[in-house]
Amino acid sequence: MASPAAVVQLDGQLPRRSRATSAPESLAAAQGHRLAALFELALRTGLRKGELLGLRWEDLDLDSGTASIRRILQRTRSSGLATLLTRTISSERRIALSASCVTSLRTHRERQARE
């Protein structure tokens, strides 16, 4: 019995390898997007998806440039999306925000208030 791979014709081209985008490239691509502030916060802080989506405006102190991580947004079997406390006490923390994050968040909050 012949191998199935023996009948495959290759065109001689190797598959292209993908390249990860850098943070500046990602930030540039997000410019103008409705959620650009969220993308910038993710890239500059390294917060997990559930932590990012669990943030509320009262968790952000834009005057002092900090964010308090207190809860996460998680999909559950029983109730769909639910806001839960962080899994461990050590997951609750306060992180510093860069000046550009604070500017993006202020702009986003102003746009959200207008909407």
N, C-alpha and C positions, 0 to 999 in steps of 0.2 A: 504494500500500500504506500503510495507517494504522500509526502508531506504537503498539506494545504498551502504552506508558504512557498513551495516550489513554483506554483503557478502565478504568483503575484509579480507584476511588472513594476519595478521602481523607476522613477524618472531621473534618478541621480541627484536630486536636491535633498539636502538635509532639512529637517524641520527647523523653523526659526525658533530661537530661544526668546522668551519674553524678558523684558527688563523692568524691574520695579521702578516706579517714579520716585523722585526725591521729594522731600517735604516742600521745597520751594516750587517745584513743578506742580505738585498737587494743590498747593495754595493758589497758584496762578490759574489752574484749571477751575478752581471753585469760585473765582471772582465772578460776581454777578448772580450766583446761584442764591436762591431764597434761603438756604441753610448754610451759607458760607461761614457764618460765625460758629456753627456747630462743628463743621469740618476743621476749622482752624483750632478750635478748642481741643478736638480729638488729636490733631497732629502735634500740637505744642505741649500737651499735658500727658498724653499716653493713657488717658482714662479708658476704661473698658466701655463697651457699647451700653450695657445696662446702667453703668454709672452716669454716662453722658445723658442718657434718656431719662434718668431719674432726677436730674437737676431741675430745680424750680428757681424762679427769680429770687426768692428769699434766701436761697443757698449761696447766692453770689453777692459779695461785697465789692462792688466795682470801685468804690472810693479807696479801699485799702488794697485792692487787686488780689482778692482771695476767693476761693470756692470751697464750700464745705460739702464733703461727700457724706451724705447721711442715709441715702436710700438708693434703690436700684429699680429699674423697670424690667420686669421679667414675665415671660409667657408661662402661664400655669395651665395644667390640664383642666382644672375645675372652673377657673374664672377668666380664662383668656389672659389678657395683659393685666398685670397687677403691679402696683407700687409696693415694694417690700423694704423692710429695713435691710441694711447690709448684712451679709452672711455672718461676719464676725465683728467683734468690737474693734479689732485692729484695722478693719477695712474703713471704718469711719475716720476721716482725716480732713485736714484743711490743707489746700495746696495753693501755691502762689501762681498768679496769672501774669503772663507777659503784658507789656503795655499794648501791643498790637491786639492781643486777645480782648483786653478791656475795651479798646476802641471798637472792635468788631461787635462785641456784645452790646455796647451802648447803642450803636447804630441799629442793631437788630431789634433791641427793645423799643426804640423810637418808631421804627417801621411797624412793629407789631402793635404798638399803641394806636398808630394811624389806621391800621386795618380794622 
